[in-house]
Every structure is written in C-alpha cells, then in structure tokens.
Amino acid sequence: MKNWCIRLLLLIAYVVPYAFLAVWSDAVFGTMLLYVVMFAAFLILCTLCIRTGKVVVLLTGNILSFVCSVVAAKFTHLEELSWYFKPFTAQSLLTVLSAAAWAMQILVLLSCKRKKG
C-alpha cells in the first residue's frame, strides 16, 4: 500500500471524536464502557502508527481527535450536562481524557523505542 494512503487511513481513524463519544455516552446512557473503548482504540492506533513508522501521524491524529471532540461537544451542547461530571466540566473532562490518552500513547512509543534500541 502506498505511503500516503496508510497515513490518510490512520488520520481518518484518528479523526473520530473518541473522548467526546465516551463522555457523551456516560452522560446520556450512564455507561462507562466507551471510556475503555476509547483507550483501546487509541492503543491500537498507536501500535499501528509505530509499526508502520508513522509517528508524526500519531501526534497529529491526537490533536485532530481532541479538536473533533471539542467541536462535537459544542454542537451537541454537552456543556449543559456539566453538572454530571463534577468536579470537572464537560470540556475539562474532554481535555483530561485526551491528555491521558496522549500520555498512554507516548509511554507505548517510548517503550517500543527502548525495546528496539
């Protein structure tokens, strides 16, 4: 498969607003299952980026996913459900989740580099 095609497919997979979907499903349906799905999806995407040598896609994809999550939260008025996420607001919970996912991926990246080197 062409190099640009792999990058494009990985970026498309990262554009899904994983953090928003997890927070939204928690608030609307009362299920925390999508938090696990979010971290699993980021772990799989991170592994794919490392194996294909697309570390730049990993970093760019995380930013895109966070931006998509914030935009989706604005359009769905998720901020109105902020009382549900005390002590966080909906936006701050999105930020914390995205930062935790990013930190997990960086740890996986560093672990893989340590094993190779």
Phi, psi and omega in degrees: 000143182295151183301315182291330180291320177297314178300316181296316179296319178294318178296321178297320179293327179283336184291344177300130181281073186302315182296318178299314181299322179293313181293317181297315180293328176295315183287318186276316185254351179071022180250138179259009183299323182289343172296317178294317179298320179300310181293325177294318179297316178295323178294317178295315179296321178298315179298318178296320179296319180292315182294328179267358178075027182252060183294328178297323178295322178302311181290316180294319181298321178297319178295315179298319179296319178297314180298317178297322178295317180294318179295316179298321178296322178294316182290332182263003179058042180297335181299334178294340180262016183299334178300334182288334188257021181307134012273002180268162165266171179298318180294319181290328176292321175300318180294316180296316179296318179295320178294321178294319178295318178297316179297318178300317181292323177295320177297319177296317178299313179295322178297318179292321178295324179294321179293322179287321188269000000 
